[in-house]
Structure formats: structure tokens, C-alpha cells
Amino acid sequence: MENDKNSEVYSKVVRAGKRTYFFDVKSTKGNDLYITLTESKKTYNDDGRDNYQKHKIFLYKEDFEKFREGLDDVLNKIESMKQSGNYSQTYSIENAEASNFSSVSFEDL
């Protein structure tokens, strides 16, 4: 791949309900890697047309480890708080899928 300014090296898309998250690894001219985290949320204008709100975070190589430590810390804290019984348990994608869709058999079509 030709290494032009801010070329994309790797991308991971995570769809989560009404939001989509993009984890993009990019490379600078000097071949330094950095990450952009983008949240995209679909909204609607007053006229009914859809619009996407986007929020982007740039994460540079010197911050990777501190970012990971911070994320690990808060995820571990959330897990311990849920186990205390004072907070709701983990959101289950299986339950969400079951509640958002009705059962349809082939014969119904």
C-alpha cells in the first residue's frame, strides 16, 4: 500500500444499537501508527431526513498504554460494582435481539 499522509492500515467496525463505532489504525508519513475512534449515531432532521452525528478521538502511540490502563480500570470497576448487586448486570445481545424481533416461521411468509 502506498503510504500517503494519514493512510488507513486497519479498520474495525462495531455496530451497537443505534450507534456504530469505528476503530481505525492509521499511519503518518513517518510510519508512526495512531488510532482514531469514531462514534456515529443516526439522527433525524426536522424534515425527517436522516443525519449522522460523529464524534472522533485521536489516540497517539505515546498514549496507547495509558489509554489501555484507564479503560481496563473502569471496566474492572464496572464489573465489581455490578457484582455488588447494586447495579444491573451485563447487557445481553441475545436478550436484545429477542426483544427487538418477533418470531417468524418460514410458513408465515
C-alpha positions as CSV (number, residue, x, y, z in Angstrom):
1,M,0.0,0.0,0.0
2,E,1.3,3.4,-0.8
3,N,1.9,5.3,2.4
4,D,0.3,8.7,1.7
5,K,-0.5,11.0,4.6
6,N,-2.8,9.5,7.2
7,S,-3.2,6.3,5.3
8,E,-5.5,3.7,6.8
9,V,-3.8,0.5,7.9
10,Y,-6.6,-1.4,9.6
11,S,-10.2,-0.8,10.5
12,K,-12.7,-2.5,12.8
13,V,-16.4,-1.6,12.7
14,V,-18.6,-2.3,15.8
15,R,-22.4,-1.9,15.5
16,A,-24.0,-1.4,18.8
17,G,-27.7,-0.5,18.8
18,K,-28.2,3.0,17.4
19,R,-24.5,3.7,17.3
20,T,-21.7,2.5,15.2
21,Y,-18.1,2.7,16.4
22,F,-15.1,2.8,14.0
23,F,-11.6,1.8,15.3
24,D,-9.2,2.9,12.6
25,V,-5.4,2.4,12.7
26,K,-3.7,4.9,10.6
27,S,-0.1,5.7,9.6
28,T,1.7,9.0,9.4
29,K,4.3,9.9,6.7
30,G,6.9,8.8,9.2
31,N,5.2,5.4,9.6
32,D,4.1,6.2,13.2
33,L,0.8,4.5,14.0
34,Y,-2.2,6.1,15.7
35,I,-5.8,5.3,16.3
36,T,-9.0,7.2,15.5
37,L,-12.1,6.2,17.5
38,T,-15.3,7.4,15.8
39,E,-18.8,7.2,17.2
40,S,-21.5,7.6,14.6
41,K,-25.1,8.0,15.7
42,K,-28.1,8.2,13.3
43,T,-30.4,11.1,14.0
44,Y,-33.3,12.7,12.0
45,N,-33.7,16.3,10.9
46,D,-36.9,18.2,11.4
47,D,-37.9,17.4,7.8
48,G,-37.5,13.6,8.5
49,R,-34.2,13.1,6.6
50,D,-31.6,11.1,8.4
51,N,-28.4,12.6,9.5
52,Y,-25.3,11.2,11.2
53,Q,-23.6,12.8,14.2
54,K,-20.0,11.9,14.5
55,H,-17.5,12.3,17.3
56,K,-13.9,11.4,16.8
57,I,-11.0,10.8,19.2
58,F,-7.4,10.7,18.1
59,L,-5.1,8.4,20.1
60,Y,-1.4,8.7,19.6
61,K,1.2,6.0,20.2
62,E,2.6,7.6,23.3
63,D,-0.8,7.3,24.9
64,F,-1.7,3.7,23.9
65,E,-0.7,2.1,27.2
66,K,-2.2,4.8,29.5
67,F,-5.4,4.6,27.5
68,R,-5.5,0.8,27.9
69,E,-4.8,1.1,31.6
70,G,-7.6,3.6,32.0
71,L,-10.1,1.5,30.0
72,D,-9.1,-1.7,31.9
73,D,-9.5,0.1,35.2
74,V,-13.0,1.4,34.5
75,L,-14.2,-1.9,33.0
76,N,-12.9,-3.7,36.1
77,K,-14.6,-1.2,38.4
78,I,-17.9,-1.6,36.5
79,E,-17.7,-5.4,36.8
80,S,-17.1,-5.2,40.6
81,M,-19.9,-2.7,41.0
82,K,-22.3,-5.0,39.1
83,Q,-21.2,-7.9,41.3
84,S,-22.1,-5.9,44.4
85,G,-25.8,-6.3,43.5
86,N,-26.4,-2.5,43.5
87,Y,-26.2,-2.2,39.7
88,S,-27.8,-4.0,36.8
89,Q,-26.0,-6.9,35.2
90,T,-24.3,-7.0,31.8
91,Y,-26.4,-6.2,28.8
92,S,-27.0,-9.3,26.8
93,I,-27.2,-9.1,23.0
94,E,-29.2,-12.3,22.9
95,N,-31.9,-10.7,25.1
96,A,-31.8,-7.5,22.9
97,E,-32.2,-9.5,19.7
98,A,-35.1,-11.5,21.2
99,S,-36.9,-8.4,22.4
100,N,-36.4,-6.4,19.1
101,F,-37.6,-9.1,16.7
102,S,-40.7,-11.2,16.6
103,S,-40.5,-14.9,15.7
104,V,-41.5,-15.6,12.1
105,S,-41.5,-19.1,10.7
106,F,-41.0,-19.9,7.1
107,E,-44.7,-20.9,6.8
108,D,-45.8,-17.4,7.8
109,L,-44.1,-15.9,4.7
